[in-house]
């Protein structure tokens, strides 16, 4: 059995890809292909024209973006999939490569099998940006009726036609009145044009196969994103699609698709949160996938995250973006702890994993990021500045795995295990960057850091590596002695790390060590 619901007529659909699915003995069905936006790999320092800045009053510079595409279906078993690319014929590529997907190619058509639970990316002509993302879901059981239930049936929902959506003081459509003990259910074929904001809520489930979209607020939406170039900026008060804050507990997000104006999911001052099988597209400058600040007991599993900035970012403070403020919460937790990320696919135009960095400067006790476990995940693309970048800038900002301590922060007990990284052609960054920064080297408005300890990388494999890959870095600013006696880095272990099947030791890759760095183990 295959379950498919056509997109509402108001949704922006692809004119590039067509998707058809069938099971043995059944009639072929067409699947709606939605449009999203992705940063185009040219960097985030494009100057925006004056007319753009008048409408989008955020930064005056940022990314340029391209259209990308996604489609999903539910099935109870293996499905035959036929995809048609309406542009140049042939030269298909199906990823992740680790799945070793066999397919038949005829002209501008590719045919292959797909199982529920699989997430695939289909490229044509080597285009990693305008690719098709396919999500096969298991046929979902009917949602049990609850006393508190908000259900969106197939259709297109806005603040003009939906009682649950209002425009806030900045004109952003939001759903911020969801009561405790509620299921918000987006059926397949539902496109809900709003951000969901939960403040101090308990026992909320956001689920289904529908789309939570702020794409309609992005530059170029009124013309179907046909303008060139397309600018990936955001309004000053732009919001993440889902913001959970102010003491929320027991929140579950499952199955939905997020088509973002800015960031995807932001968690702050909350605990006991599960995010599973979510598919997320964020293309504007500074658009992270999932941000976590002052949280405990978070699990992110089997998600697809395509972001312009960090896919996963874990801090202990908010940066300067106004819509991340949580000033009404009077009990800020100076800790982000017990976080697990497993399974799924990551694509980024910056860094897949960012741990530490933004902090408050507390010293009694220090802000702490601890007990983070990221494993069994595949990175498909790191498209940051793939058309060239100044080496000094790449050294400071880049890395696949990035761990920072700034503003007196303690970062400890971080493990990355069983991760495959596809090195995007043209990416000039480095594999690992671990750094306690000083007052002069800290980024943004941060100050000098404090300490990083007990960091472990195991069973990490990079493929398609360039000959002149930038070296990794373990750095502790030489001026840290003036801050605290115990500052520095201690206990970093690399085990079973390969670059195109060459062991890390065989590459003779030098880890740069300055200041207080102790116990770096290569094995």
Residue pairs with C-beta under 8 A, 6 or more apart in sequence:
1 23
1 75
1 76
1 139
2 21
2 22
2 23
2 26
2 29
2 73
2 74
2 75
2 76
2 79
3 73
3 74
3 75
3 139
3 188
4 21
4 29
4 30
4 31
4 32
4 73
4 74
4 188
5 154
5 187
5 188
5 189
5 209
6 32
6 154
6 189
7 13
7 32
7 34
7 189
7 191
8 154
8 155
8 156
8 189
8 190
8 191
9 156
10 156
10 191
11 32
11 34
11 156
11 191
11 211
12 34
12 35
12 215
12 221
12 224
12 225
13 32
13 33
13 34
13 35
14 33
14 34
14 35
14 67
14 69
14 132
15 86
16 67
16 69
16 85
16 86
16 87
16 130
17 33
17 69
17 71
17 83
17 84
17 85
17 86
17 122
17 132
18 30
18 33
18 83
18 84
18 86
19 30
19 31
19 33
19 71
19 81
19 82
19 83
19 84
19 132
19 134
20 28
20 29
20 30
20 31
20 81
20 82
20 83
20 84
21 28
21 29
21 31
21 73
21 75
21 79
21 80
21 81
21 82
21 114
22 28
22 29
22 79
22 80
23 75
23 77
23 78
23 79
23 80
24 80
28 82
31 71
31 72
31 73
32 71
32 189
33 69
33 70
33 71
33 132
34 69
34 70
34 71
34 211
34 257
34 259
35 67
35 68
35 69
35 215
35 225
36 67
36 68
36 69
36 70
36 215
36 259
36 281
36 283
36 306
37 65
37 66
37 67
37 68
37 215
37 218
37 225
37 230
37 232
37 281
37 283
37 284
38 65
38 66
38 67
38 68
38 129
38 281
38 283
38 306
38 308
38 347
38 349
39 63
39 64
39 65
39 232
39 283
39 284
39 285
39 287
39 308
39 349
39 383
40 63
40 64
40 65
40 66
40 129
40 349
40 383
41 129
41 349
41 383
41 384
41 385
41 386
41 387
41 424
41 426
42 63
42 64
42 385
42 387
43 63
43 384
43 385
43 387
43 389
44 61
44 62
44 63
44 285
44 286
44 308
44 309
44 349
44 350
45 61
45 62
46 61
46 62
46 63
46 64
46 229
46 231
47 60
47 61
48 56
48 59
48 60
48 61
48 62
48 231
48 233
49 231
52 219
52 231
52 233
53 60
53 233
55 219
56 219
56 231
56 233
56 234
56 235
57 235
57 236
58 233
58 234
58 235
58 236
58 238
59 233
59 234
59 285
59 286
61 285
62 231
62 232
62 233
62 234
62 284
62 285
62 286
63 231
63 232
63 233
63 283
63 284
63 285
63 308
63 349
64 229
64 230
64 231
64 232
65 230
65 231
65 232
65 283
65 284
65 308
66 129
66 130
66 230
67 130
67 225
67 230
68 129
68 130
68 131
68 133
68 281
68 283
68 306
69 130
69 131
69 132
69 133
70 132
70 133
70 134
70 135
70 257
70 279
70 281
71 132
71 133
71 134
71 135
72 134
72 135
72 136
72 137
72 188
72 209
72 257
72 279
73 79
73 135
73 136
73 137
74 116
74 137
74 138
74 139
74 140
74 188
74 209
75 115
75 116
75 136
75 137
75 138
75 139
76 116
76 138
76 139
77 115
77 116
78 113
78 114
78 115
79 113
79 114
79 115
79 116
79 136
80 111
80 112
80 113
80 114
81 111
81 112
81 113
81 114
81 134
82 109
82 110
82 111
83 92
83 109
83 110
83 111
83 122
83 132
83 134
84 108
84 109
85 92
85 108
85 109
85 110
85 124
85 125
86 108
87 108
87 124
87 125
88 108
88 124
88 125
89 107
89 108
90 105
90 107
90 108
90 124
90 125
91 124
91 125
91 126
92 103
92 105
92 110
92 122
92 123
92 124
93 122
93 123
93 124
93 126
94 101
94 103
94 110
94 112
94 120
94 121
94 122
94 123
95 120
95 121
95 122
95 123
95 380
95 422
96 120
96 121
96 345
96 378
96 380
96 420
96 422
97 422
97 463
98 378
98 420
99 118
99 120
101 112
101 120
102 112
103 110
103 111
103 112
104 110
104 111
104 112
108 124
110 122
114 120
114 134
114 136
115 136
116 136
116 137
116 138
116 139
117 136
117 137
117 138
117 302
118 134
118 136
119 133
119 134
119 135
119 136
119 279
119 304
119 344
119 345
120 133
120 134
120 136
121 131
121 132
121 133
121 134
121 345
121 380
122 131
122 132
122 134
123 131
123 132
124 130
124 131
128 381
128 383
128 424
129 383
133 279
133 304
133 306
135 257
135 279
135 304
137 209
137 255
137 277
140 208
140 209
140 255
143 149
143 151
143 183
143 185
143 207
143 208
146 181
146 182
146 183
147 181
148 179
148 180
148 181
148 182
148 183
149 182
149 183
149 185
150 164
150 178
150 182
150 183
150 184
150 185
151 185
151 187
152 184
152 185
152 186
152 187
152 190
152 192
152 208
152 210
153 187
153 189
153 190
154 187
154 188
154 189
154 190
155 189
155 190
155 191
156 191
156 193
157 165
157 190
157 191
157 192
157 193
157 194
158 165
158 173
158 193
158 194
159 165
159 166
159 167
159 173
159 193
159 194
162 192
162 194
164 175
164 177
164 178
164 194
165 173
165 174
165 175
165 192
165 193
165 194
166 173
166 174
166 176
166 177
167 173
167 174
168 174
168 176
170 235
170 237
172 195
172 217
172 237
172 238
172 239
173 193
173 194
173 195
173 214
174 194
174 195
174 196
174 197
174 239
175 184
175 192
175 194
175 195
175 196
175 197
176 196
176 197
176 198
176 199
178 184
178 196
178 198
178 201
178 204
179 201
180 201
180 202
180 203
180 204
181 202
181 203
181 204
182 203
182 204
182 205
183 204
183 205
183 207
184 196
184 204
184 205
184 206
184 207
185 207
185 208
186 192
186 206
186 207
186 208
186 209
186 210
186 211
186 212
186 256
187 208
187 209
187 210
188 208
188 209
188 210
189 210
190 208
190 210
190 211
191 210
191 211
191 213
192 210
192 211
192 212
192 213
193 213
193 214
193 216
194 212
194 214
195 212
195 214
195 239
195 240
195 241
195 242
195 243
196 206
196 212
196 241
196 242
196 243
197 239
197 242
197 243
197 245
198 204
198 242
198 243
198 244
198 245
198 248
198 251
199 245
199 246
199 248
199 328
200 245
200 246
200 247
200 248
200 329
201 244
201 248
201 251
202 248
202 249
202 250
203 249
203 250
203 251
204 248
204 250
204 251
204 252
205 251
205 252
205 253
205 254
206 242
206 251
206 252
206 253
206 254
206 256
207 252
207 253
207 254
207 255
207 256
208 255
208 256
209 255
209 256
209 257
210 256
210 257
211 256
211 257
211 258
211 259
212 241
212 242
212 256
212 257
212 258
212 259
213 241
213 258
213 259
214 239
214 241
214 259
214 260
214 261
214 262
215 221
215 259
215 260
215 261
217 235
217 238
217 261
218 225
218 232
218 261
218 283
218 284
219 227
219 230
219 231
219 232
219 233
220 226
220 227
220 230
220 231
232 283
232 284
232 285
232 287
232 308
233 284
233 285
234 261
234 262
234 284
234 285
234 286
234 287
235 261
236 322
237 322
237 323
238 261
238 262
238 284
238 323
239 261
239 262
239 323
240 260
240 262
240 263
240 264
240 265
240 266
240 291
240 323
241 258
241 259
241 260
241 261
241 263
241 264
241 265
241 280
242 253
242 258
242 264
242 265
242 266
243 265
243 266
243 268
243 323
243 324
244 251
244 265
244 266
244 267
244 268
244 270
244 273
245 266
245 267
245 268
245 269
245 270
245 326
245 329
246 268
246 269
246 270
246 326
246 328
246 329
247 269
247 270
247 329
247 331
248 269
248 270
248 271
248 273
249 270
249 271
249 272
250 272
250 273
251 270
251 272
251 273
251 274
252 273
252 274
252 275
252 276
253 265
253 273
253 274
253 275
253 276
253 278
254 274
254 275
254 276
254 277
254 278
255 276
255 277
255 278
256 278
256 279
257 278
257 279
257 280
257 281
258 264
258 265
258 278
258 279
258 280
258 281
258 282
259 281
260 280
260 281
260 282
260 283
260 284
260 287
261 284
262 282
262 284
262 286
262 287
263 282
263 286
263 287
263 288
263 289
263 291
264 280
264 281
264 282
264 287
264 288
264 289
264 290
264 305
264 307
265 275
265 278
265 280
265 289
265 290
265 291
266 290
266 291
266 293
266 324
267 273
267 290
267 291
267 292
267 293
267 295
267 298
268 291
268 292
268 293
268 294
268 295
268 318
268 324
268 326
269 293
269 294
269 295
269 326
269 329
269 331
269 332
269 333
270 294
270 295
271 295
271 296
271 297
271 298
272 296
272 297
273 295
273 297
273 298
273 299
274 298
274 299
274 300
274 301
275 290
275 298
275 299
275 300
275 301
275 303
276 299
276 300
276 301
276 302
276 303
277 301
277 302
277 303
278 303
278 304
279 303
279 304
280 289
280 290
280 303
280 304
280 305
280 306
280 307
281 306
282 288
282 289
282 306
282 307
282 308
282 309
283 308
284 308
285 308
285 309
286 308
286 309
286 321
287 307
287 308
287 309
288 307
288 309
288 310
288 311
288 313
289 305
289 306
289 307
289 310
289 311
289 312
289 313
289 346
289 348
290 300
290 303
290 305
290 311
290 312
290 313
291 310
291 313
291 315
291 324
292 298
292 312
292 313
292 314
292 315
292 336
292 339
293 314
293 315
293 316
293 317
293 318
293 324
293 336
293 358
294 316
294 317
294 332
294 333
294 334
294 335
294 336
295 333
295 336
295 337
295 339
296 333
296 335
296 336
296 337
296 338
297 337
297 338
297 339
298 338
298 339
298 340
299 339
299 340
299 341
299 342
300 312
300 339
300 340
300 341
300 342
300 344
301 340
301 341
301 342
301 343
301 344
302 342
302 343
302 344
303 343
303 344
304 344
304 345
305 311
305 312
305 344
305 345
305 346
305 347
305 348
306 346
306 347
306 348
307 347
307 348
307 349
307 350
308 348
308 349
308 350
309 348
309 349
309 350
309 351
310 348
310 350
310 351
310 352
310 353
310 354
311 346
311 347
311 348
311 351
311 352
311 353
312 341
312 346
312 352
312 353
312 354
312 374
313 354
313 355
313 357
314 336
314 339
314 354
314 355
314 356
314 369
314 372
315 336
315 356
315 357
315 358
315 359
315 369
316 334
316 335
316 336
316 358
316 359
316 360
316 367
316 368
316 369
316 409
317 358
317 359
317 360
317 367
317 407
318 324
318 325
318 326
318 358
319 358
319 444
320 444
320 445
326 332
332 360
334 360
334 362
334 365
334 366
334 367
334 368
335 367
335 368
335 369
335 370
336 368
336 369
336 370
337 368
337 369
337 370
337 371
337 372
338 371
339 371
339 372
339 373
340 372
340 373
340 374
340 375
341 372
341 373
341 374
341 375
341 377
342 373
342 374
342 375
342 376
342 377
343 376
343 377
344 377
344 378
345 377
345 378
345 379
345 380
346 352
346 377
346 378
346 379
346 380
347 379
347 380
347 381
347 383
348 379
348 381
348 382
348 383
348 384
349 382
349 383
349 384
350 384
350 397
351 382
351 384
351 398
351 399
351 400
351 402
352 379
352 382
352 400
352 401
352 421
353 374
353 400
353 401
353 402
353 416
354 402
354 404
355 369
355 372
355 402
355 403
355 404
355 411
355 414
356 369
356 403
356 404
356 405
356 406
356 409
356 411
356 449
356 452
357 404
357 405
357 406
357 409
357 443
357 446
358 406
358 407
358 444
358 446
359 367
359 405
359 406
359 407
359 408
359 409
359 446
359 449
360 367
360 407
361 367
361 407
361 408
361 447
362 408
363 408
363 450
363 484
366 408
366 409
366 410
366 450
366 451
367 407
367 408
367 409
367 410
368 409
368 410
368 411
368 412
369 409
369 410
369 411
369 412
369 414
370 410
370 411
370 412
370 413
370 414
371 413
372 413
372 414
372 415
373 415
373 417
374 415
374 416
374 417
374 419
375 415
375 416
375 417
375 418
375 419
376 417
376 418
376 419
377 418
377 419
377 420
378 419
378 420
378 421
378 422
379 400
379 419
379 420
379 421
379 422
380 422
381 422
381 424
382 400
382 421
382 423
382 424
382 427
382 429
383 424
383 426
383 427
384 398
384 427
384 429
385 394
385 427
385 428
386 424
386 425
386 426
386 427
386 428
387 426
388 426
388 428
389 428
391 428
391 470
394 428
394 429
394 430
394 470
395 430
395 470
395 473
396 443
398 428
398 429
398 430
398 433
398 470
399 429
399 430
399 431
399 432
399 433
399 472
399 473
400 421
400 429
400 430
400 431
400 432
400 462
401 416
401 431
401 432
401 433
401 457
401 460
402 433
402 434
403 411
403 414
403 433
403 434
403 435
403 452
403 455
404 411
404 433
404 434
404 435
404 436
404 437
404 443
404 449
405 411
405 435
405 436
405 437
405 449
405 450
405 451
405 452
406 437
406 442
406 443
406 446
406 447
406 448
406 449
407 442
407 446
407 447
407 448
407 449
408 447
408 448
408 449
408 450
408 483
408 484
409 449
409 450
410 450
410 451
410 452
410 453
411 451
411 452
411 453
411 455
412 451
412 452
412 453
412 454
412 455
413 453
413 454
414 454
414 455
414 456
415 455
415 456
415 457
415 458
416 456
416 457
416 458
416 460
417 456
417 457
417 458
417 459
417 460
418 458
418 459
418 460
419 459
419 460
419 461
420 461
420 463
421 431
421 460
421 461
421 462
421 463
422 463
422 464
423 462
423 463
423 464
423 465
423 466
423 469
424 464
425 464
425 466
427 466
428 470
429 470
430 469
430 470
430 471
430 472
430 473
431 462
431 469
431 472
431 499
432 457
432 472
432 473
432 474
432 494
432 511
433 472
433 473
433 475
434 452
434 455
434 473
434 474
434 475
434 489
434 492
435 441
435 449
435 452
435 473
435 474
435 475
435 476
435 477
436 448
436 449
436 450
436 451
436 452
436 475
436 476
436 477
436 480
436 487
436 488
436 489
436 515
436 516
437 443
437 446
437 448
437 449
437 475
437 477
438 448
438 449
438 477
438 478
438 479
438 480
439 447
439 448
439 479
440 477
440 479
441 477
442 448
442 449
448 477
448 479
448 480
448 483
449 477
449 480
449 487
450 483
450 484
450 486
450 487
451 484
451 486
451 487
451 488
451 489
451 490
452 488
452 489
452 490
452 492
453 489
453 490
453 491
454 490
454 491
455 491
455 492
455 493
456 492
456 493
456 495
457 493
457 494
457 495
457 497
458 493
458 494
458 495
458 496
459 495
459 496
460 494
460 496
460 497
460 498
461 497
461 498
461 501
462 498
462 499
462 500
463 500
464 500
465 499
465 500
469 499
471 509
471 510
471 511
471 512
472 509
472 511
472 512
473 511
473 512
474 489
474 492
474 511
474 512
474 513
474 517
474 520
475 512
475 513
475 514
475 515
475 517
476 487
476 488
476 489
476 513
476 514
476 515
476 516
476 517
477 514
477 515
478 514
478 515
479 515
480 487
480 488
480 515
480 516
481 487
481 515
481 516
487 516
488 515
488 516
488 517
488 518
489 516
489 517
489 518
490 516
490 517
490 518
490 519
491 518
491 519
492 517
492 519
492 520
492 521
493 520
493 521
493 523
494 504
494 520
494 521
494 522
494 523
495 521
495 523
497 503
497 504
498 504
499 507
504 522
505 522
511 520
513 520
